[in-house]
Amino acid sequence: MNVYADNAATTVVSQTALQAMLPCFTEQYGNPSSVHETGRKAAQALDAARARIAELLRAEAKEIYFTSGGTEADNWAVQIALASGAKKNKRHIVSTAFEHHAILHTLKKAEKNGAEVTLLDVHTDGLARVEEVAAAIREDTALVTVMYANNEIGTLQPIAEIGKLCREKGVPFHTDAVQAMGHVPVDVAAQNIDMLSLTAHKFHGPKGAGLLYCRGGIPVPVFMEGGAQERGKRGGTENVPAIVGMAAALEEACRNMDEDNLRVSRLRDKLIDAVSSIPLSRLNGDRRRRLPGIANFVFEGIEGEGLLLLLDMAGISASSGSACTSGSLDPSHVLLAIGLPHEVAHGSLRLSLSALNTEEEVDYIIKTLPPIVERLRGMSPVWERIKKGA
Ligand SMILES: *Cc1c(COP(=O)(O)O)cnc(C)c1O
């Protein structure tokens, strides 16, 4: 059996999105900037996609800037806030230690260029605290950026509360909503979100299309010099097929959200119940306040990499939170940020489901995982020590 349980990394393109995209390759293949009929057809498809997506976000079409994905949108959002802030001598940014690297590395670079960054620790429940965001905001704060849902452990952050706080304090608020969009309701107006990043390939759209929502009234500096695309802020011929696919995928995801969430969260909970019953294992992050599809576990005494390898051999595609850098295995910065000790953070496993996963697949994971954990522990000198200590 083959089970794809790595939907937080990327998702399969839905049939709806694929069918919407195909004419853009064959009939509406024109350049939206061209004046002729073929170009106009492409421009119409682009306009329709922008209008539809704006509606789904409760935003306006002119507040949507298409990008190549979430990483680009995150980079752009920080740049916008720093440019606005610089005019008022504001160079301080508040964020959290468990953001995606698209934010963390962008903030590192901003620091090198004179910005000051406060990274808030996250609690063991995987949630940032509004009070701590409030305490970190200063006179010179140019931006608060907190992710909507964490991509490794799936916890949902108090976005509406942080949005309200930032609005009251007059500080621009950005959220990386890449994991949340299409999976939980997002409303930039009601939640007081000033800027938001999303990417199509996390909700069954194609790779290479995403967007930055930027509230009207916030000055947007040119991000990419070139043609007049994206109101002159990001030059370059638009990726029309992918953008059209993104709109179709988002529309479908939002339409089916309630029904899908019910089913997927039930499968997730079944998985959590079964996996948590493995001795010396645990679920990372709050059990309730999480995305319907993501569950992240640690198993004491083993390495996540070994676990992934054996799962892969059994036909299960999953992920560990850890990144393998230059031969040394670094534990996930997310798990360290929520306070896990180094040695425990090494044994992590992320299982991320989508609406396409079936109960049979989840049952297969539940049957396959425990013997693999046992087998790896049987080979682990660390596990021997843990057992003796216990
Ligand atoms: C996947 C992801 C990104 C990056 O999106 P790309 O489109 O791959 O650049 C950014 N933030 C989060 C939270 C993600 O999960």
The ligand as an ORCA input file, in Angstrom:
! r2SCAN-3c Opt
* xyz 0 1
  C       5.561     25.692      2.516
  C       5.650     26.881      3.387
  C       6.248     28.072      2.940
  C       6.945     28.181      1.612
  O       6.065     28.220      0.534
  P       6.646     28.014     -0.949
  O       5.503     28.252     -1.826
  O       7.146     26.612     -1.006
  O       7.725     29.027     -1.139
  C       6.233     29.157      3.772
  N       5.665     29.106      4.990
  C       5.075     27.988      5.455
  C       4.442     27.991      6.800
  C       5.064     26.836      4.674
  O       4.499     25.728      5.149
*
